[in-house]
Amino acid sequence: MKLTQSVFSAYYSAKNSVQNFLKREDGVTAIEYAIVAAGVAAVVVFVFRDGGAFSDALTGIFDRLSTQLDGLLQPSTTP
């Protein structure tokens, strides 16, 4: 009698543990965040890659700023 109760108790304990494991969503959420992070990283690499449109636009902007600043900082030759 005591052995049967122990077996049933172990069975229900194992069953409850498996059910609780299957109901938990912590791991699923972490995987979802990892997938989103990988997608964002891919977009960032694509946008900021060498020779990309965004990179070329930023280079153009900074080149124009540099030229204008050089012109402003040059000493004036007129008295």
N, CA, C and O atoms as a printed pandas DataFrame, in Angstrom:
     atom_number atom_name residue_name chain_id  residue_number  x_coord  y_coord  z_coord
0              1         N          MET        A               1    0.828   -1.193    0.000
1              2        CA          MET        A               1    0.000    0.000    0.000
2              3         C          MET        A               1    0.869    1.251    0.000
3              4         O          MET        A               1    0.615    2.192   -0.752
4              5         N          LYS        A               2    1.879    1.257    0.834
5              6        CA          LYS        A               2    2.755    2.411    0.937
6              7         C          LYS        A               2    3.551    2.607   -0.352
7              8         O          LYS        A               2    3.781    3.744   -0.763
8              9         N          LEU        A               3    3.973    1.523   -0.991
9             10        CA          LEU        A               3    4.717    1.608   -2.239
10            11         C          LEU        A               3    3.848    2.194   -3.346
11            12         O          LEU        A               3    4.330    3.001   -4.141
12            13         N          THR        A               4    2.593    1.809   -3.411
13            14        CA          THR        A               4    1.677    2.322   -4.423
14            15         C          THR        A               4    1.484    3.826   -4.251
15            16         O          THR        A               4    1.473    4.563   -5.237
16            17         N          GLN        A               5    1.333    4.281   -3.031
17            18        CA          GLN        A               5    1.188    5.713   -2.770
18            19         C          GLN        A               5    2.444    6.475   -3.188
19            20         O          GLN        A               5    2.353    7.576   -3.731
20            21         N          SER        A               6    3.598    5.898   -2.938
21            22        CA          SER        A               6    4.846    6.546   -3.324
22            23         C          SER        A               6    4.967    6.649   -4.838
23            24         O          SER        A               6    5.430    7.664   -5.358
24            25         N          VAL        A               7    4.552    5.604   -5.548
25            26        CA          VAL        A               7    4.628    5.609   -7.003
26            27         C          VAL        A               7    3.681    6.662   -7.564
27            28         O          VAL        A               7    4.055    7.427   -8.452
28            29         N          PHE        A               8    2.446    6.703   -7.043
29            30        CA          PHE        A               8    1.480    7.697   -7.518
30            31         C          PHE        A               8    1.942    9.108   -7.173
31            32         O          PHE        A               8    1.779   10.030   -7.973
32            33         N          SER        A               9    2.507    9.274   -6.008
33            34        CA          SER        A               9    3.012   10.583   -5.606
34            35         C          SER        A               9    4.143   11.035   -6.539
35            36         O          SER        A               9    4.181   12.192   -6.958
36            37         N          ALA        A              10    5.045   10.135   -6.856
37            38        CA          ALA        A              10    6.147   10.460   -7.766
38            39         C          ALA        A              10    5.605   10.763   -9.159
39            40         O          ALA        A              10    6.081   11.684   -9.824
40            41         N          TYR        A              11    4.606    9.992   -9.607
41            42        CA          TYR        A              11    4.009   10.216  -10.926
42            43         C          TYR        A              11    3.382   11.607  -11.009
43            44         O          TYR        A              11    3.627   12.344  -11.964
44            45         N          TYR        A              12    2.576   11.963  -10.011
45            46        CA          TYR        A              12    1.914   13.266  -10.034
46            47         C          TYR        A              12    2.925   14.407   -9.889
47            48         O          TYR        A              12    2.756   15.470  -10.487
48            49         N          SER        A              13    3.956   14.188   -9.109
49            50        CA          SER        A              13    4.993   15.204   -8.971
50            51         C          SER        A              13    5.713   15.435  -10.304
51            52         O          SER        A              13    5.939   16.578  -10.702
52            53         N          ALA        A              14    6.066   14.359  -10.982
53            54        CA          ALA        A              14    6.730   14.466  -12.286
54            55         C          ALA        A              14    5.795   15.102  -13.299
55            56         O          ALA        A              14    6.214   15.949  -14.089
56            57         N          LYS        A              15    4.512   14.695  -13.282
57            58        CA          LYS        A              15    3.532   15.258  -14.215
58            59         C          LYS        A              15    3.385   16.761  -13.999
59            60         O          LYS        A              15    3.354   17.525  -14.964
60            61         N          ASN        A              16    3.294   17.189  -12.748
61            62        CA          ASN        A              16    3.160   18.613  -12.444
62            63         C          ASN        A              16    4.412   19.380  -12.857
63            64         O          ASN        A              16    4.315   20.501  -13.357
64            65         N          SER        A              17    5.573   18.792  -12.653
65            66        CA          SER        A              17    6.822   19.451  -13.040
66            67         C          SER        A              17    6.881   19.658  -14.551
67            68         O          SER        A              17    7.278   20.727  -15.013
68            69         N          VAL        A              18    6.494   18.651  -15.318
69            70        CA          VAL        A              18    6.504   18.761  -16.775
70            71         C          VAL        A              18    5.485   19.800  -17.230
71            72         O          VAL        A              18    5.779   20.603  -18.116
72            73         N          GLN        A              19    4.296   19.797  -16.640
73            74        CA          GLN        A              19    3.280   20.774  -17.011
74            75         C          GLN        A              19    3.747   22.198  -16.697
75            76         O          GLN        A              19    3.545   23.107  -17.502
76            77         N          ASN        A              20    4.363   22.391  -15.543
77            78        CA          ASN        A              20    4.873   23.721  -15.188
78            79         C          ASN        A              20    5.977   24.152  -16.147
79            80         O          ASN        A              20    6.049   25.318  -16.536
80            81         N          PHE        A              21    6.838   23.206  -16.526
81            82        CA          PHE        A              21    7.906   23.522  -17.471
82            83         C          PHE        A              21    7.333   23.962  -18.806
83            84         O          PHE        A              21    7.827   24.920  -19.401
84            85         N          LEU        A              22    6.305   23.286  -19.287
85            86        CA          LEU        A              22    5.705   23.607  -20.572
86            87         C          LEU        A              22    4.932   24.928  -20.537
87            88         O          LEU        A              22    4.806   25.595  -21.564
88            89         N          LYS        A              23    4.418   25.309  -19.377
89            90        CA          LYS        A              23    3.659   26.556  -19.256
90            91         C          LYS        A              23    4.557   27.780  -19.152
91            92         O          LYS        A              23    4.131   28.886  -19.486
92            93         N          ARG        A              24    5.790   27.602  -18.696
93            94        CA          ARG        A              24    6.693   28.751  -18.529
94            95         C          ARG        A              24    7.042   29.330  -19.881
95            96         O          ARG        A              24    7.255   28.599  -20.849
96            97         N          GLU        A              25    7.100   30.652  -19.941
97            98        CA          GLU        A              25    7.380   31.333  -21.201
98            99         C          GLU        A              25    8.646   32.176  -21.130
99           100         O          GLU        A              25    8.909   32.962  -22.040
100          101         N          ASP        A              26    9.425   32.033  -20.082
101          102        CA          ASP        A              26   10.641   32.835  -19.945
102          103         C          ASP        A              26   11.599   32.589  -21.103
103          104         O          ASP        A              26   12.126   33.539  -21.682
104          105         N          GLY        A              27   11.823   31.356  -21.436
105          106        CA          GLY        A              27   12.742   31.022  -22.521
106          107         C          GLY        A              27   12.239   31.511  -23.866
107          108         O          GLY        A              27   13.023   31.968  -24.698
108          109         N          VAL        A              28   10.938   31.417  -24.083
109          110        CA          VAL        A              28   10.355   31.878  -25.341
110          111         C          VAL        A              28   10.568   33.379  -25.499
111          112         O          VAL        A              28   10.912   33.846  -26.585
112          113         N          THR        A              29   10.369   34.125  -24.440
113          114        CA          THR        A              29   10.558   35.569  -24.486
114          115         C          THR        A              29   12.014   35.905  -24.789
115          116         O          THR        A              29   12.289   36.813  -25.574
116          117         N          ALA        A              30   12.940   35.189  -24.181
117          118        CA          ALA        A              30   14.363   35.442  -24.433
118          119         C          ALA        A              30   14.704   35.158  -25.895
119          120         O          ALA        A              30   15.477   35.897  -26.506
120          121         N          ILE        A              31   14.145   34.117  -26.446
121          122        CA          ILE        A              31   14.392   33.783  -27.852
122          123         C          ILE        A              31   13.809   34.863  -28.753
123          124         O          ILE        A              31   14.438   35.247  -29.739
124          125         N          GLU        A              32   12.624   35.356  -28.432
125          126        CA          GLU        A              32   12.014   36.421  -29.223
126          127         C          GLU        A              32   12.886   37.675  -29.207
127          128         O          GLU        A              32   13.092   38.304  -30.244
128          129         N          TYR        A              33   13.393   38.036  -28.033
129          130        CA          TYR        A              33   14.270   39.201  -27.944
130          131         C          TYR        A              33   15.557   38.991  -28.744
131          132         O          TYR        A              33   16.053   39.923  -29.377
132          133         N          ALA        A              34   16.088   37.790  -28.717
133          134        CA          ALA        A              34   17.306   37.500  -29.490
134          135         C          ALA        A              34   17.043   37.645  -30.985
135          136         O          ALA        A              34   17.887   38.163  -31.716
136          137         N          ILE        A              35   15.882   37.193  -31.443
137          138        CA          ILE        A              35   15.540   37.314  -32.866
138          139         C          ILE        A              35   15.388   38.784  -33.247
139          140         O          ILE        A              35   15.868   39.205  -34.300
140          141         N          VAL        A              36   14.727   39.560  -32.401
141          142        CA          VAL        A              36   14.566   40.995  -32.674
142          143         C          VAL        A              36   15.928   41.689  -32.685
143          144         O          VAL        A              36   16.190   42.518  -33.557
144          145         N          ALA        A              37   16.792   41.361  -31.731
145          146        CA          ALA        A              37   18.120   41.968  -31.680
146          147         C          ALA        A              37   18.930   41.626  -32.927
147          148         O          ALA        A              37   19.649   42.476  -33.454
148          149         N          ALA        A              38   18.819   40.394  -33.397
149          150        CA          ALA        A              38   19.533   39.999  -34.621
150          151         C          ALA        A              38   19.003   40.779  -35.825
151          152         O          ALA        A              38   19.780   41.188  -36.688
152          153         N          GLY        A              39   17.698   40.987  -35.887
153          154        CA          GLY        A              39   17.111   41.770  -36.975
154          155         C          GLY        A              39   17.568   43.217  -36.945
155          156         O          GLY        A              39   17.896   43.787  -37.986
156          157         N          VAL        A              40   17.595   43.813  -35.770
157          158        CA          VAL        A              40   18.041   45.196  -35.636
158          159         C          VAL        A              40   19.522   45.298  -36.021
159          160         O          VAL        A              40   19.924   46.242  -36.701
160          161         N          ALA        A              41   20.318   44.340  -35.592
161          162        CA          ALA        A              41   21.743   44.355  -35.940
162          163         C          ALA        A              41   21.932   44.249  -37.449
163          164         O          ALA        A              41   22.797   44.919  -38.013
164          165         N          ALA        A              42   21.134   43.416  -38.106
165          166        CA          ALA        A              42   21.243   43.281  -39.563
166          167         C          ALA        A              42   20.893   44.594  -40.257
167          168         O          ALA        A              42   21.552   44.982  -41.221
168          169         N          VAL        A              43   19.858   45.280  -39.770
169          170        CA          VAL        A              43   19.464   46.561  -40.363
170          171         C          VAL        A              43   20.556   47.601  -40.154
171          172         O          VAL        A              43   20.873   48.361  -41.069
172          173         N          VAL        A              44   21.132   47.641  -38.961
173          174        CA          VAL        A              44   22.194   48.610  -38.676
174          175         C          VAL        A              44   23.402   48.361  -39.568
175          176         O          VAL        A              44   23.988   49.303  -40.102
176          177         N          VAL        A              45   23.773   47.105  -39.728
177          178        CA          VAL        A              45   24.912   46.779  -40.606
178          179         C          VAL        A              45   24.597   47.167  -42.039
179          180         O          VAL        A              45   25.459   47.701  -42.737
180          181         N          PHE        A              46   23.386   46.910  -42.486
181          182        CA          PHE        A              46   22.996   47.248  -43.862
182          183         C          PHE        A              46   23.010   48.757  -44.088
183          184         O          PHE        A              46   23.496   49.226  -45.117
184          185         N          VAL        A              47   22.486   49.509  -43.144
185          186        CA          VAL        A              47   22.377   50.965  -43.305
186          187         C          VAL        A              47   23.748   51.631  -43.220
187          188         O          VAL        A              47   24.041   52.541  -43.996
188          189         N          PHE        A              48   24.587   51.190  -42.290
189          190        CA          PHE        A              48   25.869   51.861  -42.056
190          191         C          PHE        A              48   27.040   51.196  -42.762
191          192         O          PHE        A              48   28.189   51.526  -42.468
192          193         N          ARG        A              49   26.794   50.279  -43.675
193          194        CA          ARG        A              49   27.900   49.601  -44.349
194          195         C          ARG        A              49   28.677   50.585  -45.213
195          196         O          ARG        A              49   28.166   51.639  -45.591
196          197         N          ASP        A              50   29.897   50.231  -45.514
197          198        CA          ASP        A              50   30.763   51.084  -46.331
198          199         C          ASP        A              50   30.204   51.167  -47.747
199          200         O          ASP        A              50   29.906   50.141  -48.358
200          201         N          GLY        A              51   30.060   52.375  -48.267
201          202        CA          GLY        A              51   29.557   52.553  -49.622
202          203         C          GLY        A              51   28.043   52.556  -49.717
203          204         O          GLY        A              51   27.498   52.622  -50.819
204          205         N          GLY        A              52   27.352   52.485  -48.590
205          206        CA          GLY        A              52   25.898   52.542  -48.602
206          207         C          GLY        A              52   25.413   53.971  -48.770
207          208         O          GLY        A              52   26.185   54.915  -48.607
208          209         N          ALA        A              53   24.145   54.134  -49.093
209          210        CA          ALA        A              53   23.578   55.459  -49.325
210          211         C          ALA        A              53   23.675   56.332  -48.075
211          212         O          ALA        A              53   24.014   57.512  -48.170
212          213         N          PHE        A              54   23.387   55.774  -46.926
213          214        CA          PHE        A              54   23.428   56.549  -45.685
214          215         C          PHE        A              54   24.859   56.969  -45.363
215          216         O          PHE        A              54   25.115   58.109  -44.975
216          217         N          SER        A              55   25.771   56.041  -45.531
217          218        CA          SER        A              55   27.184   56.335  -45.291
218          219         C          SER        A              55   27.670   57.433  -46.231
219          220         O          SER        A              55   28.379   58.345  -45.804
220          221         N          ASP        A              56   27.296   57.352  -47.504
221          222        CA          ASP        A              56   27.686   58.377  -48.474
222          223         C          ASP        A              56   27.085   59.735  -48.119
223          224         O          ASP        A              56   27.750   60.762  -48.257
224          225         N          ALA        A              57   25.837   59.748  -47.665
225          226        CA          ALA        A              57   25.189   61.006  -47.284
226          227         C          ALA        A              57   25.902   61.639  -46.095
227          228         O          ALA        A              57   26.153   62.844  -46.091
228          229         N          LEU        A              58   26.231   60.831  -45.084
229          230        CA          LEU        A              58   26.945   61.365  -43.927
230          231         C          LEU        A              58   28.327   61.876  -44.314
231          232         O          LEU        A              58   28.761   62.923  -43.833
232          233         N          THR        A              59   29.010   61.150  -45.171
233          234        CA          THR        A              59   30.326   61.588  -45.630
234          235         C          THR        A              59   30.213   62.928  -46.350
235          236         O          THR        A              59   31.037   63.816  -46.131
236          237         N          GLY        A              60   29.209   63.085  -47.200
237          238        CA          GLY        A              60   28.999   64.351  -47.906
238          239         C          GLY        A              60   28.726   65.495  -46.956
239          240         O          GLY        A              60   29.270   66.586  -47.124
240          241         N          ILE        A              61   27.899   65.262  -45.972
241          242        CA          ILE        A              61   27.569   66.303  -44.992
242          243         C          ILE        A              61   28.823   66.734  -44.239
243          244         O          ILE        A              61   29.084   67.929  -44.100
244          245         N          PHE        A              62   29.598   65.769  -43.754
245          246        CA          PHE        A              62   30.795   66.108  -42.992
246          247         C          PHE        A              62   31.871   66.740  -43.872
247          248         O          PHE        A              62   32.634   67.582  -43.398
248          249         N          ASP        A              63   31.945   66.354  -45.130
249          250        CA          ASP        A              63   32.893   67.006  -46.045
250          251         C          ASP        A              63   32.526   68.475  -46.251
251          252         O          ASP        A              63   33.399   69.343  -46.235
252          253         N          ARG        A              64   31.223   68.754  -46.446
253          254        CA          ARG        A              64   30.778   70.149  -46.612
254          255         C          ARG        A              64   31.033   70.963  -45.349
255          256         O          ARG        A              64   31.490   72.104  -45.421
256          257         N          LEU        A              65   30.737   70.375  -44.192
257          258        CA          LEU        A              65   30.997   71.073  -42.929
258          259         C          LEU        A              65   32.485   71.357  -42.760
259          260         O          LEU        A              65   32.868   72.444  -42.326
260          261         N          SER        A              66   33.308   70.399  -43.095
261          262        CA          SER        A              66   34.747   70.577  -42.969
262          263         C          SER        A              66   35.234   71.697  -43.884
263          264         O          SER        A              66   36.046   72.528  -43.477
264          265         N          THR        A              67   34.737   71.717  -45.110
265          266        CA          THR        A              67   35.124   72.769  -46.054
266          267         C          THR        A              67   34.698   74.140  -45.542
267          268         O          THR        A              67   35.475   75.093  -45.596
268          269         N          GLN        A              68   33.470   74.243  -45.046
269          270        CA          GLN        A              68   32.983   75.523  -44.539
270          271         C          GLN        A              68   33.770   75.964  -43.303
271          272         O          GLN        A              68   34.109   77.140  -43.171
272          273         N          LEU        A              69   34.059   75.031  -42.406
273          274        CA          LEU        A              69   34.831   75.394  -41.217
274          275         C          LEU        A              69   36.250   75.812  -41.587
275          276         O          LEU        A              69   36.795   76.754  -41.010
276          277         N          ASP        A              70   36.844   75.114  -42.546
277          278        CA          ASP        A              70   38.184   75.506  -43.004
278          279         C          ASP        A              70   38.148   76.916  -43.572
279          280         O          ASP        A              70   39.061   77.703  -43.324
280          281         N          GLY        A              71   37.111   77.247  -44.327
281          282        CA          GLY        A              71   36.970   78.588  -44.889
282          283         C          GLY        A              71   36.784   79.636  -43.816
283          284         O          GLY        A              71   37.305   80.745  -43.937
284          285         N          LEU        A              72   36.050   79.306  -42.766
285          286        CA          LEU        A              72   35.829   80.269  -41.686
286          287         C          LEU        A              72   37.067   80.455  -40.819
287          288         O          LEU        A              72   37.292   81.544  -40.291
288          289         N          LEU        A              73   37.855   79.428  -40.667
289          290        CA          LEU        A              73   39.009   79.488  -39.784
290          291         C          LEU        A              73   40.277   79.980  -40.486
291          292         O          LEU        A              73   41.282   80.228  -39.820
292          293         N          GLN        A              74   40.255   80.125  -41.800
293          294        CA          GLN        A              74   41.406   80.647  -42.533
294          295         C          GLN        A              74   41.567   82.123  -42.198
295          296         O          GLN        A              74   40.580   82.854  -42.127
296          297         N          PRO        A              75   42.787   82.559  -41.993
297          298        CA          PRO        A              75   42.963   83.990  -41.714
298          299         C          PRO        A              75   42.619   84.816  -42.942
299          300         O          PRO        A              75   42.966   84.449  -44.065
300          301         N          SER        A              76   41.959   85.892  -42.730
301          302        CA          SER        A              76   41.540   86.783  -43.805
302          303         C          SER        A              76   42.750   87.536  -44.357
303          304         O          SER        A              76   43.608   87.977  -43.592
304          305         N          THR        A              77   42.824   87.689  -45.707
305          306        CA          THR        A              77   43.952   88.394  -46.335
306          307         C          THR        A              77   43.650   89.866  -46.582
307          308         O          THR        A              77   44.546   90.626  -46.950
308          309         N          THR        A              78   42.404   90.278  -46.385
309          310        CA          THR        A              78   42.074   91.699  -46.595
310          311         C          THR        A              78   42.356   92.478  -45.327
311          312         O          THR        A              78   42.035   92.026  -44.228
312          313         N          PRO        A              79   42.980   93.696  -45.485
313          314        CA          PRO        A              79   43.324   94.486  -44.270
314          315         C          PRO        A              79   42.138   95.147  -43.638
315          316         O          PRO        A              79   42.280   95.832  -42.625
